[in-house]
Each structure stands twice: as structure tokens, then as C-alpha cells.
Amino acid sequence: MPKTNKTPASVLTGLMNEYNLNPYSLSKEINLSASAVRLLVIGKSNITVSTALRLSKYFGQSPSYWMDLQRDADLAEAAGDKKLAAVLKGISKAKKGAAKPKAKAAGKGKAKKKVTLKDKRPKAAKAGAKKAKAGAKKKTVKAKAAKPAAKKAVRKPRAKKV
């Protein structure tokens, strides 16, 4: 991908110079905070959809113009990322038809049992799940037996004031 000097920050700076605007005055015109505009101008913040709509309305471009500038800047930044380049080297291109084998026609051979996720668990995991369930039942029975019956509070009648 060829490097481009057209970043959202550079385009916005150029337009602000052309219209004799500073970040504060632009912020008042497009109803955005001055700090947000300043961050856009220095390239520390990205163009969002709402910002693209505001800038396009004010400067007369389409919102997609601003979004395309941001997308191109993001792609250029990602292309220069060495960690991402290393990850991308390990990814091979998908091959058609290699995803899964074709299923046999229905009705031929014996009927297959419907397999659920529970059936796919290893036997040890199934046994552990059964023991855990049984242990939980025993604990609740013991907890119920250990609790003494709650006594009802008896309310005493109030003495009348004379």
C-alpha cells in the first residue's frame, strides 16, 4: 500500500488554515469540545462518525470523505506495525472445499445418533460432573437438616399510658 500524506489531521489543518480557524473557533462552529478538535488536529484522536458528519456539514464534503481518510490512515498505520506483520505471515489463504468433508446422502447406511455437546465431553469430565452434582445435593440436604426451626417472635401488648 503506498504511503499517503493525506491524514485526517493534515486535511483538517489545511482546511482550518484556509478558513482562518483555530481549534477553539472550529469547536464552537461544529459543537464539539475544543480539546477534541485539538486532538484531531495533532492526530491523537480518530475521526468518528459523528465528527465526520459535523465536519462534512461545516466544510461541505461528504461524511464518507472523512471516514475514508480515517480508514486509509488506520490501514497505513497497521501496515507499519511489525507485530501485526509477524502475525499476518503465519496466516495462510483459505482454500475452497477444504473446510469440511461432504456428508453422505441421507437414507444410506444405518441411522446416526444425534450427538450433543454433552456426548463429546471426555468420560472423566462426565464422571466429574456427576460427582459434583451428587455432592451439591448432599450439601443442600445437610444444610437443611442443620438449620434449627425459626422461632416466631411473640409480640407483647403495649402498656397503656395513663
MILOTI-432301 format. One record per residue: x, y, z of N, C-alpha, C in turn; residue number from 1. Coordinates in nm, 2 decimals, decimal comma, m for minus. Each point is the difference from the previous one (the first is absolute). Layout:
<sites>
<<X Y Z> <X Y Z> <X Y Z> NUM>
...
</sites>
This chain:
<sites>
<<0,08 m0,12 0,00> <m0,08 0,12 0,00> <0,09 0,12 0,00> 1>
<<m0,02 0,10 m0,09> <0,08 0,11 m0,01> <m0,03 0,10 0,12> 2>
<<0,11 0,06 0,05> <m0,02 0,09 0,11> <m0,07 0,13 m0,05> 3>
<<m0,08 0,05 0,09> <m0,08 0,12 m0,04> <0,03 0,10 0,11> 4>
<<0,01 0,13 m0,04> <0,02 0,11 0,09> <m0,14 0,06 0,04> 5>
<<m0,11 m0,06 m0,06> <m0,13 0,05 0,03> <m0,06 m0,07 0,12> 6>
<<0,03 0,06 0,11> <m0,06 m0,05 0,13> <m0,11 0,09 0,03> 7>
<<m0,10 m0,05 0,09> <m0,10 0,09 0,04> <0,05 0,13 0,07> 8>
<<0,11 m0,02 0,07> <0,06 0,12 0,07> <0,06 0,10 m0,10> 9>
<<0,07 m0,05 m0,10> <0,05 0,10 m0,10> <m0,10 0,07 m0,08> 10>
<<m0,11 m0,08 m0,04> <m0,11 0,06 m0,08> <m0,07 0,11 0,09> 11>
<<m0,03 m0,04 0,12> <m0,07 0,09 0,09> <0,09 0,13 0,03> 12>
<<0,12 m0,02 0,02> <0,09 0,12 0,02> <0,00 0,09 m0,12> 13>
<<0,01 m0,06 m0,12> <0,00 0,08 m0,12> <m0,13 0,07 m0,02> 14>
<<m0,12 m0,06 0,03> <m0,12 0,07 m0,01> <m0,02 0,11 0,11> 15>
<<0,06 m0,02 0,11> <m0,01 0,10 0,11> <0,09 0,12 m0,04> 16>
<<0,11 m0,03 m0,06> <0,09 0,12 m0,05> <m0,08 0,07 m0,11> 17>
<<m0,06 m0,07 m0,09> <m0,07 0,06 m0,12> <m0,11 0,09 0,05> 18>
<<m0,07 m0,04 0,11> <m0,12 0,07 0,05> <0,04 0,09 0,12> 19>
<<0,13 0,02 0,03> <0,05 0,08 0,11> <m0,07 m0,04 0,13> 20>
<<0,00 m0,13 0,03> <m0,06 m0,05 0,12> <0,11 m0,06 0,10> 21>
<<m0,03 0,01 0,13> <0,08 m0,07 0,09> <m0,08 m0,10 0,07> 22>
<<0,06 m0,10 0,07> <m0,08 m0,11 0,06> <m0,12 0,05 0,08> 23>
<<0,02 0,11 0,08> <m0,11 0,05 0,08> <m0,12 0,05 m0,09> 24>
<<0,03 0,08 m0,10> <m0,11 0,05 m0,08> <m0,07 m0,11 m0,08> 25>
<<0,08 m0,10 m0,05> <m0,07 m0,11 m0,07> <m0,08 m0,08 0,10> 26>
<<0,04 m0,02 0,12> <m0,07 m0,07 0,10> <m0,14 0,06 0,02> 27>
<<0,00 0,14 0,01> <m0,13 0,07 0,02> <m0,09 m0,02 m0,12> 28>
<<0,06 0,00 m0,12> <m0,08 m0,01 m0,12> <m0,07 m0,14 m0,02> 29>
<<0,08 m0,10 0,04> <m0,06 m0,14 m0,02> <m0,05 m0,06 0,12> 30>
<<0,00 0,07 0,11> <m0,06 m0,04 0,13> <0,08 m0,13 0,05> 31>
<<0,13 0,02 0,01> <0,09 m0,11 0,05> <0,10 0,07 0,09> 32>
<<0,05 m0,07 0,10> <0,08 0,06 0,10> <0,13 0,05 m0,07> 33>
<<0,06 0,10 0,05> <0,13 0,05 m0,05> <0,11 m0,10 0,01> 34>
<<0,00 m0,07 0,11> <0,11 m0,10 0,02> <m0,02 m0,12 m0,10> 35>
<<m0,12 m0,03 m0,03> <m0,02 m0,11 m0,11> <0,04 0,05 m0,13> 36>
<<m0,02 0,12 m0,04> <0,05 0,06 m0,13> <0,15 0,00 0,00> 37>
<<0,06 0,05 0,12> <0,14 0,01 0,00> <0,07 m0,14 m0,01> 38>
<<m0,06 m0,10 0,06> <0,05 m0,14 m0,02> <m0,01 m0,05 m0,14> 39>
<<m0,11 0,04 m0,07> <m0,01 m0,04 m0,14> <0,11 0,07 m0,08> 40>
<<0,02 0,13 0,03> <0,10 0,07 m0,08> <0,14 m0,05 0,01> 41>
<<0,04 m0,05 0,12> <0,13 m0,05 0,02> <0,01 m0,15 m0,03> 42>
<<m0,11 m0,06 m0,03> <0,00 m0,14 m0,04> <0,00 m0,10 0,11> 43>
<<m0,04 0,04 0,12> <m0,01 m0,08 0,11> <m0,14 m0,07 0,02> 44>
<<m0,09 0,05 m0,08> <m0,14 m0,06 0,01> <m0,05 m0,03 m0,14> 45>
<<m0,09 m0,10 0,00> <m0,05 m0,05 m0,13> <m0,13 0,08 m0,04> 46>
<<m0,03 0,00 m0,13> <m0,13 0,06 m0,04> <m0,11 m0,11 0,02> 47>
<<m0,10 0,04 0,08> <m0,11 m0,09 0,03> <m0,11 0,04 m0,10> 48>
<<m0,10 m0,08 0,00> <m0,12 0,02 m0,09> <m0,06 0,14 0,02> 49>
<<m0,02 0,03 0,13> <m0,06 0,12 0,04> <0,09 0,12 m0,04> 50>
<<0,13 m0,01 0,02> <0,09 0,10 m0,04> <0,00 0,02 m0,15> 51>
<<0,00 m0,11 m0,07> <0,00 0,00 m0,15> <m0,13 0,08 m0,05> 52>
<<m0,11 m0,03 0,06> <m0,13 0,07 m0,03> <0,01 0,15 0,02> 53>
<<0,06 0,04 0,12> <0,02 0,14 0,03> <0,09 0,07 m0,10> 54>
<<0,12 m0,06 m0,02> <0,10 0,06 m0,09> <m0,06 0,01 m0,14> 55>
<<m0,07 m0,10 m0,05> <m0,05 0,00 m0,14> <m0,11 0,11 m0,01> 56>
<<m0,08 0,01 0,10> <m0,10 0,11 m0,01> <0,06 0,14 0,00> 57>
<<0,11 0,02 0,08> <0,06 0,13 0,01> <0,09 0,03 m0,12> 58>
<<0,08 m0,10 m0,04> <0,09 0,03 m0,11> <m0,05 m0,04 m0,14> 59>
<<m0,12 m0,06 m0,01> <m0,06 m0,03 m0,13> <0,05 m0,13 m0,07> 60>
<<0,06 m0,09 0,07> <0,03 m0,13 m0,06> <m0,10 m0,10 0,05> 61>
<<0,01 m0,12 m0,06> <m0,08 m0,11 0,05> <0,06 m0,06 0,12> 62>
<<m0,09 m0,06 0,09> <0,05 m0,07 0,12> <0,10 m0,12 m0,04> 63>
<<m0,03 m0,06 m0,11> <0,09 m0,11 m0,04> <0,14 0,05 m0,04> 64>
<<0,01 0,12 m0,04> <0,14 0,06 m0,03> <0,08 m0,01 0,13> 65>
<<m0,06 0,04 0,11> <0,08 0,01 0,13> <0,02 m0,15 0,05> 66>
<<m0,10 m0,08 m0,02> <0,01 m0,14 0,05> <0,11 m0,07 m0,09> 67>
<<0,00 0,02 m0,13> <0,10 m0,06 m0,08> <0,14 0,05 0,04> 68>
<<0,02 0,13 0,03> <0,13 0,05 0,04> <0,04 m0,08 0,13> 69>
<<m0,09 m0,02 0,09> <0,03 m0,07 0,13> <0,04 m0,14 m0,03> 70>
<<m0,08 m0,07 m0,08> <0,02 m0,14 m0,04> <0,14 m0,02 m0,06> 71>
<<0,04 0,09 m0,10> <0,13 0,00 m0,06> <0,11 0,02 0,09> 72>
<<m0,02 0,09 0,10> <0,10 0,03 0,10> <0,02 m0,12 0,09> 73>
<<m0,11 m0,07 0,04> <0,01 m0,12 0,08> <0,07 m0,11 m0,07> 74>
<<m0,03 m0,02 m0,13> <0,06 m0,11 m0,08> <0,15 0,03 m0,01> 75>
<<0,04 0,13 m0,02> <0,14 0,03 m0,02> <0,07 m0,02 0,13> 76>
<<m0,06 0,03 0,11> <0,06 m0,02 0,13> <0,02 m0,15 0,03> 77>
<<m0,10 m0,08 m0,03> <0,00 m0,15 0,02> <0,11 m0,06 m0,09> 78>
<<0,02 0,05 m0,12> <0,10 m0,05 m0,09> <0,14 0,01 0,05> 79>
<<0,02 0,10 0,08> <0,13 0,03 0,06> <0,02 m0,07 0,14> 80>
<<m0,10 m0,08 0,04> <0,01 m0,07 0,13> <0,08 m0,13 m0,01> 81>
<<0,12 m0,01 0,06> <0,08 m0,12 m0,02> <m0,06 m0,12 0,07> 82>
<<m0,07 0,01 0,11> <m0,06 m0,11 0,07> <m0,11 m0,06 m0,08> 83>
<<m0,08 0,09 m0,06> <m0,11 m0,04 m0,09> <0,05 m0,07 m0,12> 84>
<<0,11 0,05 m0,06> <0,06 m0,06 m0,11> <0,05 m0,14 0,03> 85>
<<0,05 m0,03 0,12> <0,04 m0,13 0,03> <m0,12 m0,10 0,02> 86>
<<m0,11 0,06 0,05> <m0,12 m0,09 0,01> <m0,06 m0,03 m0,14> 87>
<<0,00 0,10 m0,08> <m0,05 m0,02 m0,14> <0,08 m0,10 m0,08> 88>
<<0,13 m0,01 0,03> <0,08 m0,10 m0,07> <m0,04 m0,14 0,02> 89>
<<m0,05 m0,02 0,12> <m0,05 m0,14 0,04> <m0,13 m0,04 m0,04> 90>
<<m0,08 0,09 m0,07> <m0,13 m0,03 m0,04> <0,00 m0,03 m0,15> 91>
<<m0,05 m0,12 m0,03> <0,00 m0,04 m0,15> <m0,14 0,03 m0,06> 92>
<<0,00 0,00 m0,13> <m0,13 0,04 m0,07> <m0,09 m0,12 0,01> 93>
<<m0,13 0,03 0,01> <m0,10 m0,11 0,00> <m0,01 m0,07 m0,13> 94>
<<m0,03 m0,13 0,00> <m0,01 m0,08 m0,12> <m0,15 m0,04 m0,01> 95>
<<m0,06 0,01 m0,11> <m0,14 m0,04 m0,02> <m0,01 m0,15 0,01> 96>
<<m0,10 m0,05 0,07> <m0,03 m0,14 0,01> <0,09 m0,07 0,10> 97>
<<0,09 0,07 0,07> <0,08 m0,07 0,10> <m0,06 0,02 0,14> 98>
<<m0,11 0,06 0,01> <m0,05 0,03 0,14> <m0,05 m0,12 0,07> 99>
<<m0,09 m0,09 m0,07> <m0,05 m0,12 0,07> <m0,03 m0,10 m0,11> 100>
<<0,00 m0,13 0,03> <m0,03 m0,10 m0,10> <m0,15 0,00 m0,02> 101>
<<m0,04 m0,05 m0,12> <m0,14 0,00 m0,04> <m0,07 m0,11 0,08> 102>
<<m0,13 0,03 0,04> <m0,07 m0,10 0,08> <m0,06 m0,10 m0,10> 103>
<<m0,02 m0,13 0,05> <m0,05 m0,11 m0,08> <m0,15 0,03 m0,02> 104>
<<m0,06 m0,05 m0,11> <m0,14 0,02 m0,03> <m0,08 m0,07 0,11> 105>
<<m0,11 0,06 0,03> <m0,09 m0,05 0,11> <m0,07 m0,12 m0,05> 106>
<<m0,03 m0,10 0,09> <m0,07 m0,12 m0,03> <0,09 m0,11 m0,03> 107>
<<0,13 0,02 m0,03> <0,09 m0,11 m0,03> <0,07 m0,04 0,13> 108>
<<0,02 m0,12 0,02> <0,07 m0,05 0,12> <m0,09 0,01 0,12> 109>
<<0,06 m0,02 0,12> <m0,08 0,01 0,12> <m0,02 0,14 0,05> 110>
<<m0,11 0,02 0,07> <m0,03 0,13 0,05> <0,10 0,04 0,11> 111>
<<0,04 0,12 0,00> <0,09 0,05 0,10> <m0,07 0,06 0,12> 112>
<<0,06 m0,02 0,11> <m0,05 0,06 0,12> <0,03 0,15 0,00> 113>
<<m0,09 0,09 0,05> <0,03 0,14 0,00> <0,10 0,02 0,12> 114>
<<0,11 0,07 m0,04> <0,10 0,02 0,10> <m0,01 0,14 0,06> 115>
<<0,00 0,01 0,13> <m0,01 0,13 0,07> <0,14 0,03 0,06> 116>
<<0,01 0,12 0,05> <0,12 0,05 0,06> <0,04 m0,09 0,12> 117>
<<m0,11 m0,04 0,08> <0,03 m0,08 0,11> <0,06 m0,13 m0,03> 118>
<<m0,04 m0,06 m0,12> <0,06 m0,13 m0,05> <0,14 0,02 m0,04> 119>
<<0,05 0,11 m0,04> <0,13 0,03 m0,04> <0,10 0,02 0,11> 120>
<<m0,04 0,02 0,12> <0,09 0,01 0,11> <0,07 m0,13 0,03> 121>
<<0,12 0,01 0,05> <0,08 m0,12 0,04> <m0,08 m0,07 0,12> 122>
<<0,03 m0,13 0,01> <m0,07 m0,08 0,10> <0,03 0,06 0,14> 123>
<<0,12 0,03 0,02> <0,04 0,05 0,13> <m0,07 0,13 0,04> 124>
<<m0,03 0,09 m0,10> <m0,07 0,12 0,03> <m0,15 m0,03 0,03> 125>
<<m0,05 m0,10 m0,07> <m0,14 m0,04 0,03> <m0,01 m0,06 0,14> 126>
<<0,09 m0,08 0,04> <0,00 m0,06 0,14> <0,01 0,11 0,10> 127>
<<0,10 0,09 m0,02> <0,02 0,11 0,09> <m0,13 0,09 0,01> 128>
<<m0,07 0,02 m0,11> <m0,12 0,08 0,01> <m0,11 m0,07 0,08> 129>
<<m0,01 m0,13 m0,01> <m0,10 m0,08 0,07> <0,03 0,01 0,15> 130>
<<0,13 m0,02 0,04> <0,04 0,01 0,14> <m0,02 0,14 0,06> 131>
<<0,02 0,10 m0,08> <m0,02 0,13 0,05> <m0,14 0,03 0,03> 132>
<<m0,09 m0,05 m0,10> <m0,14 0,02 0,02> <m0,05 m0,08 0,12> 133>
<<0,05 m0,12 0,02> <m0,04 m0,08 0,12> <0,04 0,06 0,13> 134>
<<0,13 0,06 0,00> <0,05 0,06 0,12> <m0,08 0,13 0,03> 135>
<<m0,05 0,07 m0,10> <m0,07 0,12 0,02> <m0,14 m0,03 0,07> 136>
<<m0,06 m0,12 m0,05> <m0,13 m0,04 0,06> <0,02 m0,04 0,15> 137>
<<0,11 m0,07 0,03> <0,03 m0,04 0,14> <0,02 0,12 0,09> 138>
<<0,07 0,10 m0,05> <0,02 0,12 0,08> <m0,13 0,08 0,03> 139>
<<m0,09 0,01 m0,10> <m0,12 0,07 0,03> <m0,09 m0,08 0,10> 140>
<<0,00 m0,13 m0,01> <m0,07 m0,08 0,10> <0,05 0,02 0,14> 141>
<<0,14 0,00 0,01> <0,06 0,02 0,13> <m0,02 0,14 0,05> 142>
<<0,00 0,10 m0,09> <m0,02 0,13 0,04> <m0,15 0,02 0,06> 143>
<<m0,09 m0,06 m0,07> <m0,14 0,01 0,05> <m0,02 m0,07 0,13> 144>
<<0,07 m0,11 0,02> <m0,02 m0,08 0,13> <0,07 0,08 0,11> 145>
<<0,11 0,07 m0,03> <0,07 0,07 0,11> <m0,06 0,13 0,05> 146>
<<m0,09 0,05 m0,08> <m0,07 0,13 0,04> <m0,11 m0,03 0,10> 147>
<<0,01 0,06 0,11> <m0,11 m0,02 0,10> <m0,13 0,08 m0,05> 148>
<<m0,11 m0,05 0,05> <m0,12 0,07 m0,04> <m0,01 0,14 0,06> 149>
<<m0,04 0,09 m0,08> <0,00 0,14 0,04> <m0,12 0,02 0,10> 150>
<<0,03 0,07 0,10> <m0,11 0,03 0,10> <m0,07 0,12 m0,04> 151>
<<m0,13 0,00 0,01> <m0,08 0,12 m0,03> <0,01 0,09 0,12> 152>
<<0,02 0,13 m0,03> <0,00 0,10 0,10> <m0,14 0,03 0,05> 153>
<<m0,01 m0,01 0,13> <m0,12 0,03 0,07> <m0,01 0,15 0,04> 154>
<<m0,10 0,06 m0,05> <m0,01 0,15 0,03> <m0,08 0,02 0,13> 155>
<<0,06 0,07 0,09> <m0,06 0,03 0,13> <m0,09 0,12 m0,02> 156>
<<m0,12 0,01 0,06> <m0,08 0,11 m0,01> <0,06 0,12 0,08> 157>
<<m0,01 0,12 m0,06> <0,05 0,12 0,06> <m0,08 0,04 0,13> 158>
<<0,07 0,06 0,09> <m0,07 0,05 0,12> <m0,06 0,13 m0,03> 159>
<<m0,12 0,03 0,04> <m0,06 0,12 m0,03> <0,05 0,11 0,09> 160>
<<0,01 0,12 m0,05> <0,05 0,11 0,07> <m0,12 0,06 0,07> 161>
<<0,02 0,04 0,12> <m0,12 0,06 0,08> <0,02 0,15 0,01> 162>
</sites>
